[in-house]
Amino acid sequence: MSFVLRKLQFLRNKLSRQNEDSDEIIEEKWIADFSKEKHARFDIKSESSYDANLRKNAFYSGFSLALALKKEGCLAWVEAPEHRYRDLVFSGVIRIDAKGGYGAGGLFFRMVDSGTYYSLLISSKGYFRLDLVRNGTPAPLVGWTELPLSTGAMLAPDEAVEFAVAAYGSHILIRLRGRWAAEINDASIPEGTLCFAAASY
């Protein structure tokens, strides 16, 4: 089961940079460069349950960040640990190849630690969900919902899904396939890091 993230970009955001003396708020615009690990900003490393790497993909020109899960019932992520983001807008394209199984991929944002974050997942069955995860316990903000422009079928192995998320204060807006998909008001987690995530069921 493999998950591929490409074209991740931050359109506008405010972030806090943690250093020894202050929590400085800065503004930044960046596009993840997946052609070289040192420019990708993600801590790309493999574990016993998954492989994480940068690759050139046959489905499109350019490079991507890939997560390949080795077993069922697995949740894995690679983190961009350098900054903690508060107000941000990010967009990208994800491709899911469940190899006949059932899985989901997406992003964790405002991640405080491995048990506290927001989770946006897109499933191989053509659905998405948004969860608030606190102390390891997920609480659905948007339960599994059919993707916009869905045909009711599973995603094809080469099918890519465009997504965008805007998180400003307590407001979270989600756009999928160029269409508005959800709007949520939740102030549980004010800031945190960003992760590319994948799950197998």
N, C-alpha and C positions, 0 to 999 in steps of 0.2 A: 504494500500500500504506500503510495508516494504522493507528496503534496509539494507543489511548486509555487513560489511567490516571485513575481516579477514586477517591475515598474513601481516599487514602493516609493512614494514621495510625500513629503510634508509640504503643503501649500502655504500655510502660515501657522505659526504657533508661538506660544510663549512657553518657556520652560525654566525650570530652576536648576541651576548647576550647583551641585553640592561641593563645597570646598571647606577648607579649615576655618575660614573666617565668617562666611555669610552664605545665605541662600539668594544668590543674585538671580534676578529675572532678566532673561535676554530673549530677543526674538531671532528666529532663524528660519531659513527655507533650505531644504536639502532633498536630494534624490539619492536613494540608496544605490551605490555602485557595486553591483554583484559580480563585476569582472575580476576583482581582487579582494581577498579576504580582509586585508588591512583597511580597505576603504568602505566595507559593507556596514560597519558599525555594530554588527551582530557578533556575539560570542559563539562562533560556529565550531562545534565539537560534537563528536559522535559518542554514544553511550552503548551499553549492552542491548538496550531495547530499540534503538533507532540509529540511523545514520543521518548526519547533517553535512551538507556540502554545497559548494557553488558549482554550477554546471552550465554549459552551453546546451541549449535545448533544441531538439529537432523540430518542434512545433512552431517556433518563431525565431527570429534573429535576436541575438542578445543573450545575456546571462541571467541566471535566476538563482534563488536560494531554495534548496530542496531538503525536505524531511522525508525519509523513508522509514516507516514503522515496521518492525520485525515480528510483531505478534499482535493478537487481538487483545482488547481490553487495555490499551496503552494510551497514555496521554503524554505528549512530549512537547517541548518548546525550546527555542533559541532566543536569547534575550539580547536586546540592545542596551547594555547596562550603563553606558556613559552618562546619560542624563535622565532626570525625572521630569516628565512632562505634565503640565497642568492643562492649560487651554491649548487645543491643537486641532488641526485638520490633517488627516492623512488619507491617501488613496492608493490603490494598487490593483493588481490582477492576480487571482489565484486559480490554479488548475489542480484538480483532484483526480487521481487514478486509483480507484479502490480495488482494482484487479478482481472484480467480481464480488468483493466484500462490501462492508458498510463502514464509512469513515467520514470525518469532517476536518476541515482545516480553516484557519483564520488567524485572528490576532487577539492577544491579550493586551490591554492598555491600562494605564494607571496602575501598574502592578507594584504592590508594596513588597510582597514576598511571595513564596510559592503557594500560599493559601489565600491571598487577598488581591483581587483584580477584577476588571471587567473583561468578559470573554465574548467575542463575536465569532461564531462558527458557521461555516457553510458546509452542508452535507452533500455526499455523493448522490443522495436521493433527491436533490433539488430543493432543499429547505435551508432556512437559516434560523439562528436563535441568538439572543443576547442575554447573558447572565451576569449577575453580580455574585462574585464568589468571595465569601468572607470567612476566614478561619477554616478554609477547606470545604465549606458548605455552599453549594450553588443555590441561588434564588433566581428563578427566571424572571427577567424583565420583559422579554418577548419570547414566548415558547416557540417550539418548532413551527415555522410559518413558511408557506410555499414562496419560492423566489419570484420576484416580478418577472413577467413574460415566460412563466414556466409552462411546459407542455404536459406536466404531470409525470414525466418519465425521469429515470436516473440521468445524471449528467454523463455525457459521453467522455471517454478517457482523454480526448484532446480538447474538451470544452473548457474555456476560460470564463471566469466570472469576475467582472469589474466591481469594485466596492469603494466606498468612501465613507469616512466617519468624521463628524465634527463634534468635539466635546468642548463645551464652553461653560464653565461653572458647573451647574447641576444639569444642564441641557445636553443631551446626546442625540444627534441626528444620524441616521443611516441611509445611504443611497446604494442600491444594488442594481447592476445592469442599466445604469443611467436613470433609474426611477427611484422616487422617494419610497422607502420601505418601512421606516419606523421613526418615531420621535418619543424620547423618554425623558422624564425629569427625575433624577436621582443624585443626591449629593453625598452618597456614602463614602466615596473614595475621591479626594480632591486632586491627587497627583500620584505619579509612579512611572515606572519604565514601560517599554514597549517590547512585545515578544511575538514571534511568528510561532503558531501552535498547530498541532495536529492531534487527532484522536481516532482510534480504531475501536469498533464496537463488536 
